[in-house]
Amino acid sequence: MKFIQLIEYETHKIEEINRLLEQWREEGGGEPTVLRAVQAADRDRPNHYVDIVEFPSYEEAMRNSARPETDRFAKELAALCDGPVRFRNLDVNREEMI
């Protein structure tokens, strides 16, 4: 079953976060465990972002989370945010391509 993680955060340092994301990818963080990743900016709340990360399964997501470069990324992300980072862990029950 596919698994999606939503990562919500507020920051005035989105350029630094994007550089951090590129570094994580170069270190192998975007290994095949991640199917798709989207960063979205909230139109109604300046400096509020939601990252949508899709995995083949919950187990693959946990394998990705256990990687040292992912752990380092999460800590550095938190340091660049204006408040706490919020995670939502979602099992995909239904999916349609319209």
C-alpha positions in Angstrom: 0.0 0.0 0.0 1.4 3.4 -0.9 2.2 5.8 1.8 2.3 9.6 1.8 4.0 11.9 4.3 2.9 15.6 4.6 5.6 17.8 6.1 4.3 21.3 7.1 6.5 24.1 8.1 6.9 27.9 8.2 10.1 29.5 7.2 11.6 32.8 5.9 14.5 30.7 4.6 13.0 28.7 1.7 16.0 29.2 -0.5 18.3 27.6 2.2 15.8 24.7 2.6 15.9 24.1 -1.1 19.7 24.0 -1.1 19.5 21.6 1.8 17.1 19.4 -0.2 19.5 19.4 -3.2 22.3 18.3 -0.9 20.2 15.5 0.6 19.3 14.3 -2.9 23.0 14.3 -3.9 23.9 12.3 -0.8 21.4 9.6 -1.9 18.4 10.8 0.1 16.2 10.6 -2.9 17.0 6.9 -3.3 14.3 4.8 -5.0 12.4 4.7 -1.7 10.8 8.1 -2.7 8.4 7.9 -5.6 7.5 11.5 -5.8 8.1 14.7 -3.9 6.2 18.1 -4.2 6.9 21.3 -2.3 3.9 23.6 -2.2 3.6 27.2 -0.9 0.3 28.1 0.9 -1.2 31.1 -1.0 -3.2 32.2 2.0 -0.4 32.0 4.6 2.9 33.6 3.6 6.0 31.5 4.4 4.0 28.4 5.0 4.9 25.3 3.1 3.7 21.7 2.7 5.9 19.0 1.2 4.1 16.0 -0.1 6.4 12.9 -0.2 5.1 9.6 -1.7 6.6 6.2 -1.0 5.8 2.7 -2.3 4.9 1.7 1.3 5.1 2.6 4.9 8.1 0.3 5.3 10.0 2.0 2.5 9.3 5.4 4.2 10.6 4.1 7.5 13.7 2.8 5.7 14.3 6.2 4.2 13.7 7.9 7.6 16.4 5.6 9.2 19.1 6.8 6.8 21.7 9.0 8.4 21.4 11.7 5.7 17.6 11.8 6.2 18.1 12.2 9.9 20.6 15.0 9.4 18.3 16.7 6.8 15.4 16.6 9.3 17.5 18.3 12.0 18.8 21.0 9.7 15.3 21.6 8.3 14.0 22.1 11.8 16.8 24.7 12.5 15.7 26.7 9.4 12.1 26.8 10.3 10.3 29.6 12.2 8.4 27.0 14.4 7.8 23.3 14.8 7.8 21.0 11.7 4.6 19.0 11.6 4.4 15.5 10.0 1.2 13.7 8.9 1.6 10.0 8.0 -1.0 8.8 5.5 -1.8 5.4 4.1 -3.2 5.7 0.6 -6.6 3.9 0.5 -7.6 5.0 -2.9 -5.9 6.6 -5.9 -7.2 7.8 -9.2 -5.6 9.5 -12.1 -8.2 11.8 -13.7 
